[in-house]
Amino acid sequence: MKQEQQDLQGEERQQRDRAKQEQAKGDSLYWCIYNLDQKNPKTQTDFEHLPPEQLVSDIWQKEERILAILAEIKDVLKAKPARGDEP
């Protein structure tokens, strides 16, 4: 009986060791995919940091374009008769 118990304990240890090894294999596959410490290989190159003067100039040009488009929309709306005024 004692020998059988020792055999079973030895078999249990072997199974636990095998399970630990399999877990380590699985972890090595999983964590290399989801390791957030590594740099993303599919990332695009970093964007260029522009000087503040150029940023302000670009924003100003875009704002002027937006205002021009809004003025065009306003002119179109003024030229179009109101729904109640249609014949």
Backbone as JSON, one array per atom type, in Angstrom:
{
  "sequence": "MKQEQQDLQGEERQQRDRAKQEQAKGDSLYWCIYNLDQKNPKTQTDFEHLPPEQLVSDIWQKEERILAILAEIKDVLKAKPARGDEP",
  "N": [[0.82, -1.18, 0.0], [1.9, 1.24, 0.83], [3.93, 1.53, -1.02], [2.44, 1.79, -3.35], [1.19, 4.22, -2.85], [3.43, 5.94, -2.84], [4.23, 5.6, -5.49], [2.05, 6.74, -6.8], [2.24, 9.37, -5.86], [4.69, 10.09, -6.99], [4.01, 9.92, -9.7], [2.11, 11.94, -9.74], [3.74, 14.19, -9.22], [5.27, 14.17, -11.57], [3.29, 14.69, -13.46], [2.5, 17.25, -12.64], [4.9, 18.65, -13.08], [5.08, 18.36, -15.86], [2.78, 19.74, -16.58], [3.5, 22.32, -15.74], [5.61, 22.8, -17.51], [4.24, 22.77, -19.96], [2.55, 24.92, -19.53], [4.43, 26.97, -19.41], [5.34, 26.9, -22.06], [3.0, 27.67, -23.4], [2.63, 30.22, -22.28], [4.89, 31.51, -23.3], [4.23, 31.7, -25.97], [1.88, 33.23, -25.87], [2.48, 35.63, -24.39], [4.44, 36.89, -25.9], [3.01, 37.91, -27.98], [1.22, 39.7, -26.78], [2.77, 41.42, -25.29], [3.14, 44.45, -23.99], [5.31, 45.99, -23.54], [7.03, 45.91, -25.63], [8.02, 47.52, -28.67], [5.73, 48.52, -31.18], [5.79, 46.83, -34.16], [4.36, 47.43, -36.45], [3.79, 50.04, -36.48], [3.46, 53.4, -37.73], [5.87, 55.75, -39.0], [7.1, 58.22, -36.77], [5.36, 61.32, -36.38], [6.13, 64.57, -37.68], [7.33, 67.18, -35.69], [6.22, 70.34, -35.8], [7.32, 73.78, -35.92], [5.99, 76.21, -33.61], [5.17, 78.63, -34.89], [4.64, 77.86, -37.51], [2.6, 76.05, -37.09], [0.57, 77.75, -36.12], [0.21, 79.34, -38.37], [-0.71, 77.44, -40.25], [-3.11, 76.65, -39.01], [-4.46, 79.08, -39.07], [-4.76, 79.47, -41.85], [-6.44, 77.33, -42.47], [-8.67, 78.04, -40.97], [-9.42, 80.39, -42.3], [-10.19, 79.27, -44.74], [-12.38, 77.76, -43.92], [-14.09, 79.82, -43.11], [-14.53, 81.02, -45.59], [-15.92, 78.99, -46.94], [-18.19, 78.87, -45.34], [-19.24, 81.4, -45.88], [-19.87, 81.08, -48.59], [-21.9, 79.14, -48.35], [-23.77, 80.63, -46.93], [-24.4, 82.6, -48.86], [-25.57, 80.97, -50.83], [-27.81, 80.08, -49.45], [-29.17, 82.51, -49.09], [-29.79, 83.14, -51.72], [-31.53, 81.12, -52.43], [-35.0, 80.54, -52.55], [-37.27, 80.81, -49.78], [-39.06, 78.07, -48.28], [-41.77, 78.55, -47.88], [-42.2, 80.58, -49.67], [-42.29, 79.57, -52.21], [-43.81, 79.09, -55.47]],
  "CA": [[0.0, 0.0, 0.0], [2.79, 2.39, 0.92], [4.62, 1.62, -2.31], [1.45, 2.31, -4.32], [1.02, 5.64, -2.54], [4.64, 6.61, -3.31], [4.17, 5.6, -6.94], [1.05, 7.73, -7.2], [2.8, 10.69, -5.59], [5.7, 10.33, -8.01], [3.28, 10.18, -10.94], [1.5, 13.27, -9.6], [4.81, 15.17, -9.4], [5.61, 14.2, -12.99], [2.21, 15.39, -14.16], [2.59, 18.68, -12.29], [6.06, 19.2, -13.81], [4.7, 18.41, -17.27], [1.81, 20.84, -16.71], [4.26, 23.56, -15.63], [6.34, 22.97, -18.77], [3.27, 23.13, -21.0], [2.11, 26.28, -19.23], [5.51, 27.86, -19.81], [5.31, 26.97, -23.53], [1.85, 28.49, -23.78], [2.92, 31.6, -21.9], [5.87, 32.09, -24.21], [3.51, 32.04, -27.2], [0.88, 34.26, -25.59], [3.01, 36.9, -23.92], [5.2, 37.6, -26.93], [2.01, 38.6, -28.8], [0.57, 40.74, -26.01], [3.72, 42.15, -24.46], [3.0, 45.88, -24.29], [6.59, 46.66, -23.36], [7.76, 45.91, -26.89], [7.58, 48.53, -29.63], [4.85, 47.99, -32.22], [6.51, 46.79, -35.44], [3.49, 47.9, -37.53], [3.5, 51.46, -36.3], [3.99, 54.29, -38.75], [6.95, 56.58, -38.49], [6.64, 59.33, -35.94], [5.05, 62.53, -37.12], [7.1, 65.64, -37.53], [6.93, 68.27, -34.81], [6.41, 71.61, -36.49], [7.49, 74.92, -35.03], [4.72, 76.84, -33.26], [4.78, 79.64, -35.86], [4.06, 77.18, -38.66], [1.31, 75.5, -36.65], [-0.39, 78.85, -36.08], [-0.04, 79.72, -39.76], [-1.56, 76.4, -40.84], [-4.44, 76.76, -38.4], [-5.06, 80.31, -39.57], [-5.17, 79.22, -43.24], [-7.61, 76.45, -42.44], [-9.78, 78.84, -40.45], [-9.86, 81.27, -43.39], [-10.89, 78.42, -45.71], [-13.68, 77.44, -43.3], [-14.93, 81.02, -43.19], [-14.9, 81.2, -46.99], [-16.95, 78.0, -47.24], [-19.41, 79.31, -44.65], [-19.77, 82.54, -46.64], [-20.51, 80.5, -49.78], [-23.16, 78.51, -47.91], [-24.7, 81.73, -46.58], [-24.85, 83.19, -50.13], [-26.49, 80.02, -51.46], [-29.06, 80.09, -48.69], [-29.84, 83.78, -49.37], [-30.28, 83.09, -53.09], [-32.57, 80.11, -52.52], [-36.24, 81.05, -51.93], [-37.75, 80.07, -48.6], [-40.04, 77.05, -48.63], [-43.1, 79.14, -47.88], [-42.28, 81.55, -50.75], [-42.32, 78.89, -53.49], [-45.13, 79.19, -56.11]],
  "C": [[0.87, 1.26, 0.0], [3.53, 2.61, -0.41], [3.69, 2.22, -3.37], [1.24, 3.82, -4.12], [2.23, 6.44, -3.04], [4.66, 6.69, -4.84], [3.19, 6.66, -7.45], [1.55, 9.16, -6.96], [3.87, 11.06, -6.62], [5.06, 10.64, -9.36], [2.63, 11.58, -10.91], [2.55, 14.36, -9.8], [5.19, 15.31, -10.87], [4.54, 14.95, -13.79], [2.23, 16.89, -13.87], [3.75, 19.35, -13.03], [5.73, 19.35, -15.29], [3.72, 19.57, -17.51], [2.52, 22.19, -16.63], [5.02, 23.85, -16.93], [5.4, 23.4, -19.89], [2.75, 24.55, -20.79], [3.17, 27.29, -19.66], [5.57, 28.0, -21.33], [4.16, 27.87, -24.0], [2.07, 29.95, -23.45], [3.89, 32.26, -22.85], [5.22, 32.46, -25.54], [2.57, 33.22, -26.98], [1.51, 35.61, -25.3], [3.85, 37.62, -24.96], [4.24, 38.36, -27.86], [1.48, 39.82, -28.06], [1.49, 41.51, -25.08], [3.69, 43.62, -24.85], [4.29, 46.65, -24.06], [7.36, 46.76, -24.66], [7.17, 46.97, -27.82], [6.77, 47.86, -30.73], [5.58, 47.99, -33.55], [5.68, 47.34, -36.6], [3.19, 49.39, -37.44], [4.1, 52.29, -37.44], [5.11, 55.12, -38.13], [6.36, 57.75, -37.71], [6.36, 60.56, -36.8], [6.06, 63.62, -36.8], [6.53, 66.72, -36.61], [7.28, 69.58, -35.51], [6.64, 72.73, -35.48], [6.15, 75.6, -34.77], [4.24, 77.87, -34.29], [4.1, 78.99, -37.07], [2.71, 76.57, -38.3], [0.23, 76.58, -36.66], [-0.76, 79.28, -37.49], [-0.96, 78.72, -40.44], [-2.98, 76.47, -40.3], [-5.16, 77.98, -38.94], [-5.56, 80.12, -41.02], [-6.41, 78.33, -43.29], [-8.85, 77.2, -41.95], [-10.32, 79.78, -41.53], [-10.63, 80.47, -44.44], [-12.28, 78.06, -45.19], [-14.61, 78.62, -43.4], [-15.38, 81.28, -44.62], [-16.02, 80.23, -47.38], [-18.27, 78.4, -46.57], [-20.05, 80.5, -45.36], [-20.46, 82.06, -47.91], [-21.85, 79.88, -49.43], [-24.2, 79.58, -47.6], [-25.25, 82.37, -47.85], [-25.84, 82.27, -50.84], [-27.84, 80.03, -50.76], [-29.84, 81.39, -48.92], [-30.47, 83.76, -50.76], [-31.44, 82.12, -53.24], [-33.84, 80.66, -51.86], [-36.63, 80.19, -50.74], [-38.82, 79.1, -49.02], [-41.45, 77.6, -48.7], [-43.3, 80.09, -49.05], [-42.39, 80.88, -52.12], [-43.72, 78.98, -54.1], [-45.93, 77.94, -56.06]]
}
